[in-house]
Amino acid sequence: MPKPKVLMLEDNKLFQDILKIALGNRFELIQAFTLKEAGALFAEHKENLSAVCIDGMIESGEFNTGPFVGLAAKEFRGPIIAISGEPDVNKEMLRLGCTHAIEGGLKIKLVKILSELFPDTA
């Protein structure tokens, strides 16, 4: 069975590396570090993605991923997970189309959400 593909938009390379280790070989992680890169990777892979994870603030101290959330919500029917460390940003991302959000600002909870969404990978 092929591994679920997860597009991760997060500009913190250290977090992406930690998450990649935490997810182990259960998921294929497609890493995007900028909005431009995320748009290109989303267009290339959207037909085969299992989930999209989006941080709220990319290369900025302010919420700036709203347009990408809207695009993902319009063109993708799988889980779209808000992964901002800011609870208010996650709430806004849910309003704009994310289907799930991490709670409490702990991004490692993303591993739990993905494992619940795709139990066959356990």
Secondary structure in CASP SS format (residue, H / E / C, confidence):
PFRMAT SS
TARGET T0000
AUTHOR 0000-0000-0000
METHOD secondary structure of the structure
MODEL  1
M C 1.00
P C 1.00
K C 1.00
P C 1.00
K E 1.00
V E 1.00
L E 1.00
M E 1.00
L E 1.00
E C 1.00
D C 1.00
N C 1.00
K H 1.00
L H 1.00
F H 1.00
Q H 1.00
D H 1.00
I H 1.00
L H 1.00
K H 1.00
I H 1.00
A H 1.00
L H 1.00
G C 1.00
N C 1.00
R C 1.00
F C 1.00
E E 1.00
L E 1.00
I E 1.00
Q E 1.00
A E 1.00
F C 1.00
T C 1.00
L H 1.00
K H 1.00
E H 1.00
A H 1.00
G H 1.00
A H 1.00
L H 1.00
F H 1.00
A H 1.00
E H 1.00
H H 1.00
K C 1.00
E C 1.00
N C 1.00
L C 1.00
S C 1.00
A E 1.00
V E 1.00
C E 1.00
I E 1.00
D C 1.00
G C 1.00
M C 1.00
I C 1.00
E C 1.00
S C 1.00
G C 1.00
E C 1.00
F C 1.00
N C 1.00
T C 1.00
G H 1.00
P H 1.00
F H 1.00
V H 1.00
G H 1.00
L H 1.00
A H 1.00
A H 1.00
K H 1.00
E H 1.00
F C 1.00
R C 1.00
G C 1.00
P C 1.00
I E 1.00
I E 1.00
A E 1.00
I C 1.00
S C 1.00
G C 1.00
E C 1.00
P H 1.00
D H 1.00
V H 1.00
N H 1.00
K H 1.00
E H 1.00
M H 1.00
L H 1.00
R H 1.00
L H 1.00
G C 1.00
C C 1.00
T C 1.00
H E 1.00
A E 1.00
I C 1.00
E C 1.00
G C 1.00
G C 1.00
L C 1.00
K C 1.00
I C 1.00
K H 1.00
L H 1.00
V H 1.00
K H 1.00
I H 1.00
L H 1.00
S H 1.00
E H 1.00
L H 1.00
F C 1.00
P H 1.00
D H 1.00
T H 1.00
A C 1.00
END
